[in-house]
Amino acid sequence: MTVLTWSDERVEQLKKLWESGLSASQIAAELGNVTRNAVIGKVHRLGLSGRAKAPSTAAPRPRKARPTQMVRVSRPMSRGNTALAQAFEVEVEADPVAYDNVVPMNQRLSLLELNEATCHWPVGDPSSPEFFFCGGKALTGLPYCAHHSRVAYQPAADRRRQPPKPQGR
């Protein structure tokens, strides 16, 4: 392995090539027997900074003209990993449960009282003694009643169209 030192002539040649805007790889090839990283290290140690722009980068590139009208391409409704996705058809029936988390007292259940036929929708703060589950009649194959299924299983397109609800803090 031959170790070359930076002679004064090579350093001057390096400075000229650097100021003319050549890249470190191009300078290494021009000098010969030196790597790109050696050129970068020497430039750094010499404190060379301001250099001329390469002719190819001196002039700005012309930009492509944008089309005047954007065309939207419709995408299929299902996105992401759909391997485990299920299409739920919610039966439209009269909902015996009142809206806005008003659940009749005789329908309210604790965690230990839940089963496959009851609605598992939580109501209230779990750390509060007033916390309960809806307890209504669950739809077949779903953990929620008809009302809570409509809340839980909204189509993605509907969720995107609704404006975000303001959070009161």
Buried (B, 14 or more C-beta within 10 A) or exposed (E): EEEEEBEEEBEEBBBEBBEEBBBBEBBBEBBEEBEBEBBBEBBEEEEEEEBEEEEEEEEEEEEEEEEEEEEEEEEEEEEEEEEEEEEEEBEEEEBEBEEEEEBEEEBBBEEEEBEEEBBBBBBEEEEEEEBBBBBBBBBEEBBBBBBBBEEBBEEEEEEEEEEEEEEEE
